[in-house]
C-alpha cells in the first residue's frame, strides 16, 4: 500500500476518510494519506469475535443507561463534569463486563 505524507496547509491535521477512496491518518506531527482499506477478505480471529460481541453488549448497556432518565441521572452524579454518560457506561461495561 502506498502512502503519501501531506505537507500542504489544507490537509495538515486532517484525520478520517473521504468516501471510500482515501484515508487521512495522523502520526505525531505528520498527516499520512492512504488508500481506503479493502476489508472484504479479512477473517476476524476468535478473540476479535469475542471482543466485538462484548463491545456490542457494552453499547446495548450504555443505551439502556442513556435512555432511562433515572439511571442517566444517577450516572450524571458520579461521572466528571463534561463527560458523556454513554461513553462512561461503555467504559464501565468493558472494564467490569457488567450484564444487563
Gaussian input, Z-matrix of N, CA and C with variables (Angstrom, degrees):
# hf/3-21g

backbone

0 1
 N
 C     1     B1
 C     2     B2     1     A1
 N     3     B3     2     A2     1     D1
 C     4     B4     3     A3     2     D2
 C     5     B5     4     A4     3     D3
 N     6     B6     5     A5     4     D4
 C     7     B7     6     A6     5     D5
 C     8     B8     7     A7     6     D6
 N     9     B9     8     A8     7     D7
 C    10    B10     9     A9     8     D8
 C    11    B11    10    A10     9     D9
 N    12    B12    11    A11    10    D10
 C    13    B13    12    A12    11    D11
 C    14    B14    13    A13    12    D12
 N    15    B15    14    A14    13    D13
 C    16    B16    15    A15    14    D14
 C    17    B17    16    A16    15    D15
 N    18    B18    17    A17    16    D16
 C    19    B19    18    A18    17    D17
 C    20    B20    19    A19    18    D18
 N    21    B21    20    A20    19    D19
 C    22    B22    21    A21    20    D20
 C    23    B23    22    A22    21    D21
 N    24    B24    23    A23    22    D22
 C    25    B25    24    A24    23    D23
 C    26    B26    25    A25    24    D24
 N    27    B27    26    A26    25    D25
 C    28    B28    27    A27    26    D26
 C    29    B29    28    A28    27    D27
 N    30    B30    29    A29    28    D28
 C    31    B31    30    A30    29    D29
 C    32    B32    31    A31    30    D30
 N    33    B33    32    A32    31    D31
 C    34    B34    33    A33    32    D32
 C    35    B35    34    A34    33    D33
 N    36    B36    35    A35    34    D34
 C    37    B37    36    A36    35    D35
 C    38    B38    37    A37    36    D36
 N    39    B39    38    A38    37    D37
 C    40    B40    39    A39    38    D38
 C    41    B41    40    A40    39    D39
 N    42    B42    41    A41    40    D40
 C    43    B43    42    A42    41    D41
 C    44    B44    43    A43    42    D42
 N    45    B45    44    A44    43    D43
 C    46    B46    45    A45    44    D44
 C    47    B47    46    A46    45    D45
 N    48    B48    47    A47    46    D46
 C    49    B49    48    A48    47    D47
 C    50    B50    49    A49    48    D48
 N    51    B51    50    A50    49    D49
 C    52    B52    51    A51    50    D50
 C    53    B53    52    A52    51    D51
 N    54    B54    53    A53    52    D52
 C    55    B55    54    A54    53    D53
 C    56    B56    55    A55    54    D54
 N    57    B57    56    A56    55    D55
 C    58    B58    57    A57    56    D56
 C    59    B59    58    A58    57    D57
 N    60    B60    59    A59    58    D58
 C    61    B61    60    A60    59    D59
 C    62    B62    61    A61    60    D60
 N    63    B63    62    A62    61    D61
 C    64    B64    63    A63    62    D62
 C    65    B65    64    A64    63    D63
 N    66    B66    65    A65    64    D64
 C    67    B67    66    A66    65    D65
 C    68    B68    67    A67    66    D66
 N    69    B69    68    A68    67    D67
 C    70    B70    69    A69    68    D68
 C    71    B71    70    A70    69    D69
 N    72    B72    71    A71    70    D70
 C    73    B73    72    A72    71    D71
 C    74    B74    73    A73    72    D72
 N    75    B75    74    A74    73    D73
 C    76    B76    75    A75    74    D74
 C    77    B77    76    A76    75    D75
 N    78    B78    77    A77    76    D76
 C    79    B79    78    A78    77    D77
 C    80    B80    79    A79    78    D78
 N    81    B81    80    A80    79    D79
 C    82    B82    81    A81    80    D80
 C    83    B83    82    A82    81    D81
 N    84    B84    83    A83    82    D82
 C    85    B85    84    A84    83    D83
 C    86    B86    85    A85    84    D84
 N    87    B87    86    A86    85    D85
 C    88    B88    87    A87    86    D86
 C    89    B89    88    A88    87    D87
 N    90    B90    89    A89    88    D88
 C    91    B91    90    A90    89    D89
 C    92    B92    91    A91    90    D90
 N    93    B93    92    A92    91    D91
 C    94    B94    93    A93    92    D92
 C    95    B95    94    A94    93    D93
 N    96    B96    95    A95    94    D94
 C    97    B97    96    A96    95    D95
 C    98    B98    97    A97    96    D96
 N    99    B99    98    A98    97    D97
 C   100   B100    99    A99    98    D98
 C   101   B101   100   A100    99    D99
 N   102   B102   101   A101   100   D100
 C   103   B103   102   A102   101   D101
 C   104   B104   103   A103   102   D102
 N   105   B105   104   A104   103   D103
 C   106   B106   105   A105   104   D104
 C   107   B107   106   A106   105   D105
 N   108   B108   107   A107   106   D106
 C   109   B109   108   A108   107   D107
 C   110   B110   109   A109   108   D108
 N   111   B111   110   A110   109   D109
 C   112   B112   111   A111   110   D110
 C   113   B113   112   A112   111   D111
 N   114   B114   113   A113   112   D112
 C   115   B115   114   A114   113   D113
 C   116   B116   115   A115   114   D114
 N   117   B117   116   A116   115   D115
 C   118   B118   117   A117   116   D116
 C   119   B119   118   A118   117   D117
 N   120   B120   119   A119   118   D118
 C   121   B121   120   A120   119   D119
 C   122   B122   121   A121   120   D120
 N   123   B123   122   A122   121   D121
 C   124   B124   123   A123   122   D122
 C   125   B125   124   A124   123   D123
 N   126   B126   125   A125   124   D124
 C   127   B127   126   A126   125   D125
 C   128   B128   127   A127   126   D126
 N   129   B129   128   A128   127   D127
 C   130   B130   129   A129   128   D128
 C   131   B131   130   A130   129   D129
 N   132   B132   131   A131   130   D130
 C   133   B133   132   A132   131   D131
 C   134   B134   133   A133   132   D132
 N   135   B135   134   A134   133   D133
 C   136   B136   135   A135   134   D134
 C   137   B137   136   A136   135   D135
 N   138   B138   137   A137   136   D136
 C   139   B139   138   A138   137   D137
 C   140   B140   139   A139   138   D138
 N   141   B141   140   A140   139   D139
 C   142   B142   141   A141   140   D140
 C   143   B143   142   A142   141   D141
 N   144   B144   143   A143   142   D142
 C   145   B145   144   A144   143   D143
 C   146   B146   145   A145   144   D144
 N   147   B147   146   A146   145   D145
 C   148   B148   147   A147   146   D146
 C   149   B149   148   A148   147   D147
 N   150   B150   149   A149   148   D148
 C   151   B151   150   A150   149   D149
 C   152   B152   151   A151   150   D150
 N   153   B153   152   A152   151   D151
 C   154   B154   153   A153   152   D152
 C   155   B155   154   A154   153   D153
 N   156   B156   155   A155   154   D154
 C   157   B157   156   A156   155   D155
 C   158   B158   157   A157   156   D156
 N   159   B159   158   A158   157   D157
 C   160   B160   159   A159   158   D158
 C   161   B161   160   A160   159   D159
 N   162   B162   161   A161   160   D160
 C   163   B163   162   A162   161   D161
 C   164   B164   163   A163   162   D162
 N   165   B165   164   A164   163   D163
 C   166   B166   165   A165   164   D164
 C   167   B167   166   A166   165   D165
 N   168   B168   167   A167   166   D166
 C   169   B169   168   A168   167   D167
 C   170   B170   169   A169   168   D168
 N   171   B171   170   A170   169   D169
 C   172   B172   171   A171   170   D170
 C   173   B173   172   A172   171   D171
 N   174   B174   173   A173   172   D172
 C   175   B175   174   A174   173   D173
 C   176   B176   175   A175   174   D174
 N   177   B177   176   A176   175   D175
 C   178   B178   177   A177   176   D176
 C   179   B179   178   A178   177   D177
 N   180   B180   179   A179   178   D178
 C   181   B181   180   A180   179   D179
 C   182   B182   181   A181   180   D180
 N   183   B183   182   A182   181   D181
 C   184   B184   183   A183   182   D182
 C   185   B185   184   A184   183   D183
 N   186   B186   185   A185   184   D184
 C   187   B187   186   A186   185   D185
 C   188   B188   187   A187   186   D186
 N   189   B189   188   A188   187   D187
 C   190   B190   189   A189   188   D188
 C   191   B191   190   A190   189   D189
 N   192   B192   191   A191   190   D190
 C   193   B193   192   A192   191   D191
 C   194   B194   193   A193   192   D192
 N   195   B195   194   A194   193   D193
 C   196   B196   195   A195   194   D194
 C   197   B197   196   A196   195   D195
 N   198   B198   197   A197   196   D196
 C   199   B199   198   A198   197   D197
 C   200   B200   199   A199   198   D198
 N   201   B201   200   A200   199   D199
 C   202   B202   201   A201   200   D200
 C   203   B203   202   A202   201   D201
 N   204   B204   203   A203   202   D202
 C   205   B205   204   A204   203   D203
 C   206   B206   205   A205   204   D204
 N   207   B207   206   A206   205   D205
 C   208   B208   207   A207   206   D206
 C   209   B209   208   A208   207   D207
 N   210   B210   209   A209   208   D208
 C   211   B211   210   A210   209   D209
 C   212   B212   211   A211   210   D210
 N   213   B213   212   A212   211   D211
 C   214   B214   213   A213   212   D212
 C   215   B215   214   A214   213   D213
 N   216   B216   215   A215   214   D214
 C   217   B217   216   A216   215   D215
 C   218   B218   217   A217   216   D216
 N   219   B219   218   A218   217   D217
 C   220   B220   219   A219   218   D218
 C   221   B221   220   A220   219   D219
 N   222   B222   221   A221   220   D220
 C   223   B223   222   A222   221   D221
 C   224   B224   223   A223   222   D222
 N   225   B225   224   A224   223   D223
 C   226   B226   225   A225   224   D224
 C   227   B227   226   A226   225   D225
 N   228   B228   227   A227   226   D226
 C   229   B229   228   A228   227   D227
 C   230   B230   229   A229   228   D228
 N   231   B231   230   A230   229   D229
 C   232   B232   231   A231   230   D230
 C   233   B233   232   A232   231   D231
 N   234   B234   233   A233   232   D232
 C   235   B235   234   A234   233   D233
 C   236   B236   235   A235   234   D234
 N   237   B237   236   A236   235   D235
 C   238   B238   237   A237   236   D236
 C   239   B239   238   A238   237   D237
 N   240   B240   239   A239   238   D238
 C   241   B241   240   A240   239   D239
 C   242   B242   241   A241   240   D240
 N   243   B243   242   A242   241   D241
 C   244   B244   243   A243   242   D242
 C   245   B245   244   A244   243   D243
 N   246   B246   245   A245   244   D244
 C   247   B247   246   A246   245   D245
 C   248   B248   247   A247   246   D246
 N   249   B249   248   A248   247   D247
 C   250   B250   249   A249   248   D248
 C   251   B251   250   A250   249   D249
 N   252   B252   251   A251   250   D250
 C   253   B253   252   A252   251   D251
 C   254   B254   253   A253   252   D252
 N   255   B255   254   A254   253   D253
 C   256   B256   255   A255   254   D254
 C   257   B257   256   A256   255   D255
 N   258   B258   257   A257   256   D256
 C   259   B259   258   A258   257   D257
 C   260   B260   259   A259   258   D258
 N   261   B261   260   A260   259   D259
 C   262   B262   261   A261   260   D260
 C   263   B263   262   A262   261   D261
 N   264   B264   263   A263   262   D262
 C   265   B265   264   A264   263   D263
 C   266   B266   265   A265   264   D264
 N   267   B267   266   A266   265   D265
 C   268   B268   267   A267   266   D266
 C   269   B269   268   A268   267   D267
 N   270   B270   269   A269   268   D268
 C   271   B271   270   A270   269   D269
 C   272   B272   271   A271   270   D270
 N   273   B273   272   A272   271   D271
 C   274   B274   273   A273   272   D272
 C   275   B275   274   A274   273   D273
 N   276   B276   275   A275   274   D274
 C   277   B277   276   A276   275   D275
 C   278   B278   277   A277   276   D276
 N   279   B279   278   A278   277   D277
 C   280   B280   279   A279   278   D278
 C   281   B281   280   A280   279   D279
 N   282   B282   281   A281   280   D280
 C   283   B283   282   A282   281   D281
 C   284   B284   283   A283   282   D282
 N   285   B285   284   A284   283   D283
 C   286   B286   285   A285   284   D284
 C   287   B287   286   A286   285   D285
 N   288   B288   287   A287   286   D286
 C   289   B289   288   A288   287   D287
 C   290   B290   289   A289   288   D288
 N   291   B291   290   A290   289   D289
 C   292   B292   291   A291   290   D290
 C   293   B293   292   A292   291   D291
 N   294   B294   293   A293   292   D292
 C   295   B295   294   A294   293   D293
 C   296   B296   295   A295   294   D294
 N   297   B297   296   A296   295   D295
 C   298   B298   297   A297   296   D296
 C   299   B299   298   A298   297   D297

   B1=1.4456
   B2=1.5197
   B3=1.3087
   B4=1.4519
   B5=1.5205
   B6=1.3184
   B7=1.4579
   B8=1.5152
   B9=1.2997
   B10=1.4560
   B11=1.5135
   B12=1.3127
   B13=1.4605
   B14=1.5236
   B15=1.3070
   B16=1.4576
   B17=1.5242
   B18=1.3311
   B19=1.4578
   B20=1.5265
   B21=1.3273
   B22=1.4549
   B23=1.5237
   B24=1.2862
   B25=1.4697
   B26=1.5216
   B27=1.3131
   B28=1.4665
   B29=1.5152
   B30=1.3323
   B31=1.4584
   B32=1.5247
   B33=1.3131
   B34=1.4634
   B35=1.5179
   B36=1.3202
   B37=1.4518
   B38=1.5152
   B39=1.3175
   B40=1.4630
   B41=1.5211
   B42=1.3112
   B43=1.4635
   B44=1.5113
   B45=1.3345
   B46=1.4517
   B47=1.5084
   B48=1.3214
   B49=1.4614
   B50=1.5208
   B51=1.3223
   B52=1.4562
   B53=1.5179
   B54=1.3357
   B55=1.4539
   B56=1.5201
   B57=1.2911
   B58=1.4701
   B59=1.5197
   B60=1.3293
   B61=1.4577
   B62=1.5234
   B63=1.3446
   B64=1.4614
   B65=1.5237
   B66=1.3420
   B67=1.4590
   B68=1.5223
   B69=1.3269
   B70=1.4547
   B71=1.5245
   B72=1.3330
   B73=1.4645
   B74=1.5181
   B75=1.3322
   B76=1.4639
   B77=1.5194
   B78=1.3113
   B79=1.4556
   B80=1.5187
   B81=1.3077
   B82=1.4723
   B83=1.5218
   B84=1.3225
   B85=1.4620
   B86=1.5273
   B87=1.3350
   B88=1.4588
   B89=1.5192
   B90=1.3235
   B91=1.4568
   B92=1.5169
   B93=1.3319
   B94=1.4541
   B95=1.5201
   B96=1.3321
   B97=1.4612
   B98=1.5234
   B99=1.3447
   B100=1.4628
   B101=1.5248
   B102=1.3084
   B103=1.4537
   B104=1.5281
   B105=1.3174
   B106=1.4600
   B107=1.5324
   B108=1.3413
   B109=1.4643
   B110=1.5308
   B111=1.3186
   B112=1.4626
   B113=1.5263
   B114=1.3210
   B115=1.4614
   B116=1.5265
   B117=1.3343
   B118=1.4623
   B119=1.5242
   B120=1.3144
   B121=1.4634
   B122=1.5240
   B123=1.3227
   B124=1.4599
   B125=1.5303
   B126=1.3265
   B127=1.4633
   B128=1.5303
   B129=1.3419
   B130=1.4699
   B131=1.5304
   B132=1.3298
   B133=1.4621
   B134=1.5272
   B135=1.3154
   B136=1.4667
   B137=1.5275
   B138=1.3444
   B139=1.4681
   B140=1.5271
   B141=1.3331
   B142=1.4657
   B143=1.5207
   B144=1.3191
   B145=1.4619
   B146=1.5292
   B147=1.3315
   B148=1.4768
   B149=1.5216
   B150=1.3328
   B151=1.4671
   B152=1.5227
   B153=1.3212
   B154=1.4640
   B155=1.5194
   B156=1.3414
   B157=1.4704
   B158=1.5242
   B159=1.3314
   B160=1.4690
   B161=1.5272
   B162=1.3337
   B163=1.4599
   B164=1.5278
   B165=1.3172
   B166=1.4716
   B167=1.5227
   B168=1.3498
   B169=1.4692
   B170=1.5303
   B171=1.3373
   B172=1.4671
   B173=1.5279
   B174=1.3243
   B175=1.4611
   B176=1.5211
   B177=1.3181
   B178=1.4617
   B179=1.5294
   B180=1.3348
   B181=1.4654
   B182=1.5293
   B183=1.3270
   B184=1.4628
   B185=1.5276
   B186=1.3345
   B187=1.4635
   B188=1.5239
   B189=1.3443
   B190=1.4675
   B191=1.5335
   B192=1.3129
   B193=1.4699
   B194=1.5250
   B195=1.3123
   B196=1.4595
   B197=1.5234
   B198=1.3271
   B199=1.4623
   B200=1.5245
   B201=1.3256
   B202=1.4598
   B203=1.5313
   B204=1.3359
   B205=1.4700
   B206=1.5301
   B207=1.3210
   B208=1.4715
   B209=1.5343
   B210=1.3274
   B211=1.4676
   B212=1.5226
   B213=1.3362
   B214=1.4586
   B215=1.5281
   B216=1.3212
   B217=1.4739
   B218=1.5297
   B219=1.3216
   B220=1.4648
   B221=1.5293
   B222=1.3121
   B223=1.4647
   B224=1.5226
   B225=1.3348
   B226=1.4644
   B227=1.5235
   B228=1.3347
   B229=1.4649
   B230=1.5293
   B231=1.3430
   B232=1.4731
   B233=1.5273
   B234=1.3323
   B235=1.4637
   B236=1.5223
   B237=1.3433
   B238=1.4665
   B239=1.5274
   B240=1.3033
   B241=1.4564
   B242=1.5330
   B243=1.3251
   B244=1.4527
   B245=1.5206
   B246=1.3255
   B247=1.4682
   B248=1.5221
   B249=1.3145
   B250=1.4554
   B251=1.5294
   B252=1.3227
   B253=1.4696
   B254=1.5300
   B255=1.3133
   B256=1.4650
   B257=1.5280
   B258=1.3291
   B259=1.4685
   B260=1.5261
   B261=1.3202
   B262=1.4630
   B263=1.5351
   B264=1.3299
   B265=1.4660
   B266=1.5294
   B267=1.3378
   B268=1.4747
   B269=1.5239
   B270=1.3109
   B271=1.4721
   B272=1.5333
   B273=1.3221
   B274=1.4653
   B275=1.5247
   B276=1.3203
   B277=1.4691
   B278=1.5280
   B279=1.3177
   B280=1.4645
   B281=1.5321
   B282=1.3134
   B283=1.4700
   B284=1.5255
   B285=1.3396
   B286=1.4657
   B287=1.5152
   B288=1.3402
   B289=1.4565
   B290=1.5349
   B291=1.3239
   B292=1.4627
   B293=1.5233
   B294=1.2865
   B295=1.4589
   B296=1.5190
   B297=1.3025
   B298=1.4699
   B299=1.5080
   A1=108.14
   A2=116.05
   A3=121.15
   A4=109.48
   A5=114.68
   A6=120.33
   A7=108.42
   A8=116.30
   A9=121.84
   A10=108.03
   A11=115.69
   A12=120.25
   A13=107.00
   A14=116.04
   A15=121.53
   A16=109.64
   A17=115.60
   A18=119.51
   A19=112.59
   A20=117.47
   A21=118.74
   A22=110.44
   A23=115.84
   A24=121.82
   A25=112.45
   A26=118.52
   A27=121.56
   A28=111.56
   A29=117.96
   A30=120.56
   A31=113.99
   A32=118.51
   A33=119.81
   A34=109.97
   A35=115.89
   A36=121.24
   A37=114.53
   A38=118.33
   A39=120.37
   A40=110.33
   A41=115.48
   A42=121.20
   A43=107.18
   A44=115.60
   A45=120.37
   A46=111.64
   A47=116.14
   A48=121.74
   A49=110.79
   A50=114.07
   A51=121.28
   A52=105.59
   A53=114.71
   A54=119.76
   A55=109.54
   A56=116.09
   A57=121.19
   A58=107.56
   A59=114.59
   A60=120.59
   A61=113.24
   A62=116.56
   A63=119.76
   A64=110.83
   A65=114.79
   A66=121.93
   A67=108.74
   A68=116.79
   A69=122.71
   A70=107.53
   A71=116.68
   A72=121.69
   A73=108.99
   A74=115.77
   A75=120.99
   A76=110.15
   A77=116.87
   A78=123.71
   A79=106.85
   A80=116.81
   A81=124.79
   A82=110.49
   A83=119.11
   A84=120.53
   A85=113.07
   A86=117.12
   A87=120.65
   A88=110.98
   A89=115.43
   A90=122.03
   A91=106.89
   A92=116.73
   A93=122.18
   A94=108.16
   A95=116.28
   A96=122.06
   A97=107.77
   A98=116.75
   A99=121.00
   A100=109.73
   A101=114.73
   A102=121.40
   A103=108.25
   A104=117.52
   A105=121.91
   A106=108.67
   A107=118.81
   A108=120.18
   A109=112.97
   A110=115.68
   A111=122.21
   A112=106.92
   A113=117.11
   A114=121.89
   A115=112.77
   A116=117.29
   A117=121.13
   A118=113.03
   A119=118.02
   A120=121.41
   A121=113.33
   A122=117.47
   A123=121.70
   A124=108.64
   A125=115.64
   A126=121.39
   A127=107.22
   A128=117.75
   A129=119.50
   A130=111.36
   A131=115.46
   A132=120.69
   A133=109.52
   A134=116.76
   A135=120.61
   A136=110.45
   A137=116.44
   A138=120.43
   A139=110.68
   A140=117.60
   A141=120.43
   A142=110.90
   A143=116.86
   A144=120.89
   A145=110.52
   A146=115.95
   A147=120.81
   A148=109.91
   A149=117.18
   A150=121.63
   A151=110.84
   A152=117.35
   A153=120.77
   A154=111.63
   A155=116.72
   A156=120.39
   A157=110.25
   A158=116.28
   A159=120.76
   A160=110.00
   A161=116.83
   A162=120.41
   A163=110.76
   A164=117.05
   A165=120.66
   A166=110.11
   A167=116.57
   A168=120.17
   A169=110.67
   A170=116.95
   A171=121.11
   A172=110.33
   A173=117.05
   A174=120.59
   A175=111.23
   A176=117.00
   A177=120.97
   A178=109.72
   A179=116.15
   A180=121.55
   A181=110.56
   A182=116.87
   A183=121.55
   A184=111.11
   A185=116.84
   A186=120.12
   A187=110.99
   A188=116.46
   A189=119.56
   A190=110.80
   A191=117.40
   A192=121.29
   A193=109.73
   A194=115.61
   A195=121.94
   A196=112.45
   A197=117.37
   A198=121.39
   A199=114.22
   A200=117.68
   A201=122.39
   A202=108.00
   A203=118.13
   A204=120.53
   A205=113.99
   A206=117.93
   A207=120.83
   A208=110.09
   A209=116.35
   A210=120.11
   A211=110.48
   A212=117.05
   A213=120.91
   A214=110.79
   A215=116.81
   A216=120.97
   A217=110.48
   A218=116.97
   A219=120.38
   A220=110.81
   A221=117.13
   A222=121.14
   A223=111.52
   A224=116.25
   A225=119.86
   A226=112.04
   A227=116.55
   A228=120.14
   A229=112.43
   A230=117.40
   A231=119.47
   A232=114.37
   A233=117.44
   A234=118.05
   A235=110.09
   A236=116.94
   A237=119.87
   A238=111.88
   A239=116.13
   A240=122.33
   A241=110.16
   A242=115.43
   A243=120.15
   A244=114.80
   A245=117.61
   A246=121.13
   A247=109.78
   A248=115.90
   A249=122.39
   A250=110.55
   A251=116.52
   A252=121.53
   A253=109.15
   A254=116.43
   A255=121.21
   A256=110.96
   A257=116.93
   A258=120.11
   A259=111.80
   A260=116.00
   A261=119.97
   A262=110.09
   A263=116.58
   A264=120.67
   A265=111.31
   A266=117.36
   A267=120.35
   A268=109.30
   A269=116.18
   A270=121.25
   A271=110.65
   A272=116.42
   A273=120.64
   A274=110.95
   A275=116.20
   A276=119.91
   A277=110.56
   A278=116.11
   A279=119.45
   A280=111.62
   A281=116.99
   A282=120.62
   A283=111.82
   A284=115.24
   A285=120.10
   A286=113.51
   A287=117.18
   A288=122.66
   A289=111.13
   A290=114.03
   A291=121.11
   A292=109.75
   A293=117.67
   A294=122.62
   A295=108.68
   A296=116.69
   A297=121.58
   A298=111.13
   D1=129.75
   D2=179.54
   D3=-85.98
   D4=144.22
   D5=177.98
   D6=-129.10
   D7=151.63
   D8=174.86
   D9=-127.64
   D10=142.00
   D11=175.88
   D12=-95.89
   D13=119.63
   D14=-178.13
   D15=-79.87
   D16=127.87
   D17=-178.50
   D18=-118.40
   D19=-2.47
   D20=-178.58
   D21=-84.96
   D22=160.93
   D23=-175.34
   D24=-68.36
   D25=-26.07
   D26=-177.84
   D27=-69.10
   D28=-42.36
   D29=-174.38
   D30=-93.10
   D31=-7.17
   D32=179.42
   D33=-64.62
   D34=130.71
   D35=178.44
   D36=86.06
   D37=-5.01
   D38=178.42
   D39=-72.92
   D40=150.19
   D41=170.24
   D42=-152.45
   D43=147.26
   D44=-179.47
   D45=116.20
   D46=-175.48
   D47=-175.31
   D48=-110.34
   D49=152.03
   D50=170.91
   D51=-113.25
   D52=110.46
   D53=-175.20
   D54=58.53
   D55=-139.18
   D56=174.74
   D57=-120.13
   D58=38.58
   D59=-176.53
   D60=-110.81
   D61=-56.86
   D62=-176.85
   D63=-132.09
   D64=157.43
   D65=-180.00
   D66=-128.77
   D67=133.98
   D68=173.98
   D69=-101.88
   D70=127.06
   D71=179.86
   D72=-122.97
   D73=145.66
   D74=178.73
   D75=-105.98
   D76=127.89
   D77=173.47
   D78=-128.64
   D79=107.83
   D80=-174.34
   D81=43.93
   D82=-104.58
   D83=-175.14
   D84=-103.31
   D85=13.00
   D86=-177.38
   D87=-118.53
   D88=147.43
   D89=171.42
   D90=-109.81
   D91=123.68
   D92=-178.25
   D93=-109.79
   D94=136.36
   D95=179.60
   D96=-110.44
   D97=126.89
   D98=-179.41
   D99=-132.56
   D100=166.05
   D101=174.18
   D102=-71.14
   D103=146.15
   D104=177.37
   D105=-61.90
   D106=131.51
   D107=-175.96
   D108=-71.31
   D109=143.57
   D110=175.29
   D111=-95.62
   D112=108.62
   D113=-175.72
   D114=-101.67
   D115=10.20
   D116=-175.76
   D117=-62.88
   D118=-34.54
   D119=-175.26
   D120=-98.32
   D121=7.77
   D122=-179.03
   D123=-85.08
   D124=126.54
   D125=177.89
   D126=-107.04
   D127=117.77
   D128=-178.84
   D129=-67.33
   D130=146.06
   D131=177.00
   D132=-73.13
   D133=168.84
   D134=177.86
   D135=-60.70
   D136=-39.85
   D137=179.39
   D138=-64.14
   D139=-38.99
   D140=177.73
   D141=-65.42
   D142=-40.24
   D143=179.07
   D144=-62.15
   D145=-42.65
   D146=178.67
   D147=-63.26
   D148=-45.32
   D149=-178.73
   D150=-64.75
   D151=-39.41
   D152=178.71
   D153=-65.04
   D154=-38.93
   D155=176.79
   D156=-64.96
   D157=-41.88
   D158=178.87
   D159=-62.28
   D160=-42.93
   D161=-179.46
   D162=-66.69
   D163=-37.03
   D164=176.82
   D165=-62.34
   D166=-42.52
   D167=177.14
   D168=-65.76
   D169=-36.04
   D170=178.12
   D171=-63.10
   D172=-40.30
   D173=177.65
   D174=-65.41
   D175=-41.15
   D176=177.80
   D177=-62.44
   D178=-43.81
   D179=177.95
   D180=-59.95
   D181=-47.63
   D182=-177.86
   D183=-63.47
   D184=-39.37
   D185=177.57
   D186=-64.16
   D187=-38.07
   D188=179.44
   D189=-65.42
   D190=-35.18
   D191=176.95
   D192=-71.05
   D193=-47.69
   D194=-175.70
   D195=-64.25
   D196=-33.31
   D197=-175.91
   D198=-89.71
   D199=-6.64
   D200=178.52
   D201=-103.52
   D202=111.25
   D203=-175.86
   D204=-56.53
   D205=-35.64
   D206=-178.82
   D207=-70.43
   D208=-48.06
   D209=179.80
   D210=-65.30
   D211=-40.21
   D212=179.29
   D213=-61.43
   D214=-43.47
   D215=179.18
   D216=-62.99
   D217=-39.10
   D218=178.49
   D219=-64.24
   D220=-41.76
   D221=177.64
   D222=-64.81
   D223=-40.12
   D224=-179.10
   D225=-61.98
   D226=-24.67
   D227=177.60
   D228=-75.38
   D229=-27.31
   D230=-174.38
   D231=-102.06
   D232=-18.42
   D233=-178.35
   D234=-90.83
   D235=153.28
   D236=178.22
   D237=-61.45
   D238=149.56
   D239=-179.93
   D240=-57.92
   D241=136.68
   D242=177.71
   D243=87.93
   D244=-5.40
   D245=179.53
   D246=-89.42
   D247=151.90
   D248=-178.87
   D249=-81.42
   D250=128.81
   D251=176.79
   D252=-60.41
   D253=-44.42
   D254=-178.80
   D255=-59.25
   D256=-51.27
   D257=-179.26
   D258=-64.54
   D259=-38.05
   D260=179.41
   D261=-63.42
   D262=-40.51
   D263=179.49
   D264=-67.57
   D265=-38.93
   D266=176.08
   D267=-61.55
   D268=-46.70
   D269=-179.32
   D270=-60.68
   D271=-44.39
   D272=179.75
   D273=-62.44
   D274=-43.98
   D275=179.25
   D276=-61.65
   D277=-46.53
   D278=-177.68
   D279=-64.23
   D280=-34.85
   D281=178.62
   D282=-71.87
   D283=-44.80
   D284=-170.94
   D285=-105.16
   D286=-8.69
   D287=-178.36
   D288=52.58
   D289=50.92
   D290=179.34
   D291=-67.28
   D292=150.10
   D293=176.28
   D294=-106.50
   D295=154.77
   D296=179.91
   D297=-70.34

